[in-house]
Amino acid sequence: MKAAILEEITKLYDNSQPLKITEVKIPEIEKDEILIKVKACGICHTELDEIEGRTPPSFFPVILGHQVTGIVEKTGEKVTKFKKGDRVGVGWIYSACLKCEYCINGYENLCKEFKATGRDANGGYAEYMKIKEDFAFNLPLNLSFYESAPYFCAGAIGYRALKLTNIKDGYNLGLTGFGASAHLVLQFAKYLYKNIKIFVFARSGKERDFAHNLGAFWTGDINQMPPEKLNAIIDTTPVWKPVVESLKKLKPGGRLVINAIRKEEIDKEYLLNLVYEEHLWMEREIKSVANITRRDIVEFLDIASKMNLKPEIEIFALENINKALMEIKKGIIRGAKVLKIS
């Protein structure tokens, strides 16, 4: 089968080709696994973190990609949830032990044995991938393969971040950065909370216009103070500055949720500018989003199906994966980027 593989940690720069398109063997499945013929795979900023070594893969060469949709091609003899021809998806959670206190209580994302798709196991930048049946998900019939691919990370982990804000109807919610995840969060937050006000902090006028078109109450640059203080903010950026700046914009008791696997080091000096009385006093707090649970994906797919959520997507051929990654690196983003595999 054809696949895009990463052979080593490398820095991304103009015209670099970190992923190599090559032929590899179709994976052989175990008794409790399914083989998926991949139709589409979303492209995530976390892939940059893997390529550049901030969250390095467990082995090389590795097939990246963790927002996967496709069709069941084959099932292991113990598989009961799926049959050949079923429409399925796979997210960042590839497996967990299912036995520890976290797994038993529905927090597989915190499991010590958590494995990530496309980092600790081969992912969806290929014509086929395999996974245990307990970590694959039925794709609702009204969701297309290409539009729903970003649901399996950008959408579902955005949903987890929204839950962690403790937001309520009528509250003020901020979003810093306006890429694949935030543009979905804005839409389903407005669906779930009819009287919510959403404030978007984005770098470019195009991003701010896009946010306005999707229903943002106010948009501005991260350096600007919004007209009202916010109950919660979700940060989806890869850098530190929005963390420090966001804390200034919270109401007393407000919460900043950082929705990122890793932060880049290039502006770490901003952390030295934290002033207790300005940023943290009055019970403001910071919470991180760690990975994702199976429940997050199931619940989010149900919401997306009911509201017929339509992400803005740009489709790339597998051969153009490096171009798409470089555009994400440069911040050339409107909605989500998706690979068309088959």
SULWOSUL-V420096 format. One record per backbone hydrogen bond with DSSP energy under -1.0 kcal/mol. CO is the residue of the C=O (numbers start at 1). NH is the residue of the N-H. If there is no record, write none. Layout:
# SULWOSUL-V420096
co->[CO:CO]
nh->[NH:NH]
This chain:
# SULWOSUL-V420096
co->[1:2:3:5:6:13:20:22:30:31:32:33:34:35:35:36:37:39:39:40:41:44:45:45:46:47:48:49:49:51:62:63:64:65:67:68:69:69:70:71:72:74:76:83:86:87:88:89:90:92:95:100:101:102:103:107:108:111:115:115:116:116:119:121:124:125:127:129:131:132:133:137:140:144:148:149:150:150:151:153:155:156:157:158:159:160:163:168:171:172:172:173:174:175:176:179:181:182:184:185:186:187:188:189:193:197:198:198:199:200:201:204:205:206:207:208:209:210:211:212:218:220:221:230:231:232:233:234:235:238:240:240:241:242:243:246:249:251:254:255:256:257:258:258:265:267:268:269:270:271:275:276:276:280:282:285:287:293:294:295:296:297:298:299:300:301:302:303:304:312:314:316:317:318:320:321:322:323:324:325:326:327:328:331:336:337:338:339]
nh->[24:127:22:20:62:16:5:3:33:78:133:76:131:73:74:129:71:341:342:69:339:47:48:49:50:51:52:54:55:10:6:123:125:124:42:90:39:40:88:37:85:35:79:86:72:139:70:137:68:117:115:104:105:107:106:110:111:114:94:95:119:120:58:118:126:4:38:36:34:135:136:89:143:148:151:152:153:155:156:157:159:160:161:162:163:164:166:171:197:231:232:199:234:201:236:183:185:186:188:189:190:191:192:193:196:173:217:218:175:220:177:208:209:210:211:212:213:214:216:215:200:202:224:251:255:174:257:176:259:264:243:244:245:246:247:249:230:254:285:233:287:235:260:289:268:270:271:272:273:274:279:280:281:284:253:256:258:297:298:299:300:301:302:303:304:305:306:307:309:336:338:340:320:321:324:325:326:327:328:329:330:332:331:333:314:43:316:41]
